[in-house]
């Protein structure tokens, strides 16, 4: 807690830069997987331009490009809390993901209320809202497996989103979101205690 609270502003901003670089790059990869190569390249370029603290809010600019490139043909607007099927599926998946990140934060001995970008007394989980960002693509890609025109937030969809965060087979090889989340929170703990010069953010 002391190390988190004492983290200097330059190190906070540098960590946030690396988080946002990784988030935008993962969005680019998701668009590429969806077949939108042109917009994916724009996101990759945008990722490389993120500066310390993201003063140009490239995160927000990338989000607009990402959702437009992914579901623009459906006139979709990403609205947290909205009840249409596509928004509801993302809301549900991100909630599962946020919970897993929060569990990992506490397991790493970190304090959830002390973030690097998200702050304020009204948010006791500010750090979870910071460290979740590179992993949102896990949910986005799980939802891509469904036809957006026929998507329902039913048991099948919920099960797929839960398994995207917590794969049921512990022997499964390759990328595992839960394992990468644990590695990331551990890396962040080392970073705030001065054990690493830069925050190592996973590539999702």
Secondary structure, DSSP 4 states (H G I P E B T S, - for coil): -HHHHT--HHHHHHHHHHHHHHHHHHHHHHHHHTT-HHHHHHHHHHHHH--TT-TT-HHHHHHHHHHHHHHGGGT----TT--SHHHHHHHHHHHHHHHHHHHHHHHTT--TT--SS---TT-TTHHHHHHTGGGHHHHHHHHHTS-TTT---SHHHHHHHHHHHS-S-TT--S--HHHHHHHHHHHHHHHHTTS-SS--PPP-
